[in-house]
Amino acid sequence: MRGNQIHLFAKIAAIADVYDALTSVRPYKKAYKPHISYTIMTSHSKGQFDTNLLQKFFDHVALYPNGTILKTNRGIAIVKESFLGKVLTPIIYIFADGNNVLFKTPILVDMSQDNSCTIESVYDDYEILSLVQAIHFDPASLLSDT
């Protein structure tokens, strides 16, 4: 079956099933993070999914969930907030430069409004632990409301 021969619900289920498989731990692999799953499904699966449905799906998935530590072209940041429909451009606090030197005052950037700030990579758990130990600062403290 192809195109319109495939029921809408089957197309939706295919997207959800593959995303779940990619982001879940399996006996033979670790779970991929949401942004990696996004790349796999949008770049390496041409013709596998309805592209409009795939875009709508990812408009509602936090690719960079709150608290994610990012390396940006302007320094190291933590995701403060992510919005539906703008999942590639979260609001972030840039708290250190690329050499792990803390800023006196973190810089709040809405990436949907400031396209000069780009995400270069996402820190994994071990990199976050090393970073926190190196700079003696827990970036998660920037997310508290107090």
N, C-alpha and C positions, 0 to 999 in steps of 0.2 A: 504494500500500500504506500501511496505517496500523497503529499500535499493535502488537498481537500478530502481525499479518501479516508484520512485519519481523523477520527472524532476529536473535537476540541479538548474534551476531558482527557483523552489519551495523550495528547500533546502536552498538556499541563502536568499530567502524572509523570511523563517521561522526564521533564525538566526537574521536578521535585525529587524523583527517584535518583537521578544521577547526582544532583546536588547533595542529597542525603548520603549517598555512597561515598562521595568524595570527602565530605566533612565528618564522616564517622570513622572511629577506630575499627579496624578489621584485624583478624589474626595475622594477616600477611602485610599490613601497612598501617602507618600512623594516619591520623586524620589530617587532611589539608585545612589550612586556615581559609576563611571565606574569600579573601582577595586572590588566593591561589586558585581556588575552585572557580572563581569568576574568570580568571585568565584561561584556564583549561576549557571551560565551557564556551567562552566567547571566541577564543582564538584557535583552539585546536579541535573543534568539533563542527567545522563548517558543514552545513547540510544536515546535521543531526537533529537540530531543533528549529522550531518556528522562531525566527529572529525577533519578531515583534513580541511574542510571548516571553521569550528569554529576557528581553530588555525590561518588560514589565515586571517579571519575576525579580530581577536584580535591582530594580528601583525600590524594592521593598525588603532587601536584605542588607544588613549593616556589614559592608565589606571591611570596614575598620571600626569594630565595636568600641564603645566608650572604654577608655583605659588602655587602648592599644598604643604601644610605643613605636614611633616612626622616626626614620632618618629622612629629613627633608633637605632640599638644597639650601635651606637657611639655618639648619641646625637640628637638634634632637627635640622631638615634640611628643606630647601625649594627646590622644583624642579626647576632647571634652564632650562633643556631641555630634551625632550623625543624624541626618534627616532623610526621610523617605523621598525618593526622587533625586536626591543629591548625594548618593552614597559614595561617590568618588571624591567628594569635596567636603570633608567634615570640618567642624570647628575645632581648632587645636590650640594648645599652649606650647609655644617653643620655649624651652627652659634652659637649653645649653647650646653652645656652638658645636661644630663638628669635631672639636678636640676635647669634648667633655668638660668644657669650662662653663660653669653655671652662670646664667645671666642674673643680675641683681633683681630684675623684675621680669618675670616671664612675659612673652609677647603673645597676645591673643590674636589669632588669625582665622577669619572665616574664609576657607579656601574657595568657597563658591563665589566670593567677592574679590578675592586676591589671587589671580591666576599666575602671579609671579612665584608663588610658593608651590613646589611640586614634591610629591612623595617619591623618594628614591628606594626605600626598602622598609620592611617591618622587622623589628627586633623579635627574636625568638626568646623563649623563657630563660635560657642560659645567658644570652646576651643582656637581658634586662637585669638579671642577678649581678652580673659583672659590672654593669653600668652603675647600679645603685651602690654597690660596694666601692667603686672607684670615685664616685662624686659625693658620697655620703649624703644622699638626698633621695627621698622616695617621691618620684613624680606623681604618684597617685594622690599625694597630699594636695595637689592643685585641684583635684576634683571634689574635695569636700566643700560643703556649703558654709562651714563655720569660719 
